Amino acid sequence: MPFIPTTEKEEQDMLRAIGVETFEDLLETIPERVRFHGSFNLPDSTSELEAFQLMRRLAQQNHSVQDYTCFLGGGAYDHYIPSVVNHILLRSEFYTAYTPYQPEVSQGNLQAIFEYQSMISNLTAMDVTNASMYDAGSALAEAALMAYHVKNRAAIIVSKAVNPFYRDVLRTYLHGQNIDIREIDVSADGITDVNQLKKHITDQTAGVIIQHPNFLGNLENVHEIEAVTHASGALFITSNDPLSLGLLEPPGAYNADIVTGEGQVLGNPLAFGGPYLGIFSVKQEFIRKMPGRLIGRTVDSQGRPGFVMTLQTREQHIRRDKATSNICTNNALNALAATIYLSLLGKQGIQEVANQCLQKSHYLAEKIAAIPGFELKFKAPFFKEFVIKTPIPAADVIAGLKDRKILAGIDLSKFDYGFENALLVAVTEKRSQAELDAFAESLAIIVD
Amino acid sequence: MEIPEDLLYTEEHEWVYVEGDTAIIGITDYAQGELGDVVFVELPQIGEHIQQMEPFGSIEAVKTVSDIFAPVSGEVIEVNSNLEENPQLINQDPYGEGWIIKIKMSDPKETEGLLTADEYQSMIE
């Protein structure tokens, strides 16, 4: 049906047909005093050309990482996205489908999700990956809830080296559940203080949560934390940057029970904080308590392969009051972007991207540390992100570099670390040597 | 369809076999037929106390999930852990290998309110 407004004559015909004089007569039952009689605060109508020009002028006020050199990280990163990702992603079969889970009509979508689950399971070295969640924060909170239900213990320990925003989401999700959330401090090395963990962990701890590499970019002592965690019978929950797994040991290898992470880095653009991609992988034994849904591969009565939704009952349709989680959707399109990205890069490509992040970030860190007044805040090994101590407030560094079209990083004084003059800098494979050199030179100039 | 004479039944399609103060509990042949292929059984913990007509676990079939209600109150003393690996035992042998839990009854008088085989038969007809 085309959208064509009715003419005045047609309106009159319709009103006459139903036996009233005016449109207002139809509203008779609505009391006069609650009706709106003013005029709407809307501009006059404009032509298409004028509207287009107005929108363009407004859009030009936005500045993005196309206009600035981006060293911002903290959970969302400016990685390179091969253009073919969008060519596949924006096919209308994928792009317009809403909850496309009728297996008879959506084998392509179901297969895409199945491939996503398989690739992430390979990358994390875990048995099972769900069809995806909203973002790393919600995935981590769901992991904490799951640990609570699996272990039937009411305490969660989370390292303060976990992204402060994820910790906020965790508190929000667990609010009202009578779960004790205990935060473990960051050591002078910028990693989780394992001694404090040992002090606070008890036989009532359901799960221990760390991020690796952590929010400050540093690598955690995962093996030590795993040993302490499992000795108390708690589940070991990690949040990982999937790109880091191109180089680092996968969490399955250090015996993580639940692995979460932010999949934005896998082919999803920066977009004002989302929609992003929550990764959620578990060991086989926890599959029945896993939130979300799982797509499986099976065969039909004639032995032909097909894809179906395998686990969904607890969350989707029935017994929702008894569900361990109330999540009932997943970010399928973002998961598809990750699938395309991973399939294009392959094993070597992921290694290459991870290696470039590592090398370039270390190159920049050394350059900055050589500038008088600046130094690296921590000595711990880091992957693609690091913290620098600045001789002036980090906010002033950020403002100064913004004038030079550089997004310098994140001012850590905004968070609960008690760090003053500390800047979190992220370096992706996209940064050229010239850009890294320009960053260091600009720092030297603005504090001079 | 089989409805053994020596068992008692609930309107929720559980059966119970009483021996002294011990009760073995499962779901009926009729119930397993209605559910279809059972793919998962959620069992309680040993030592847990269950209340008459309160759910103590659930049975997941291909298309549905259903609570299992306790015919009588008591403490769980044994669970059929074979069901964890082979939930289809409930389809194959609901009154034998497919039993679900064994409890020590706290109030054996509760059995008086349960259905006999004849009563259960006429209820499902």
Interface residues (C-beta under 8 A of the other chain):
Chain A: R288 T313 R314 I318 R319 K322
Chain B: F40 E42 S58 E60 T64 V65 D67
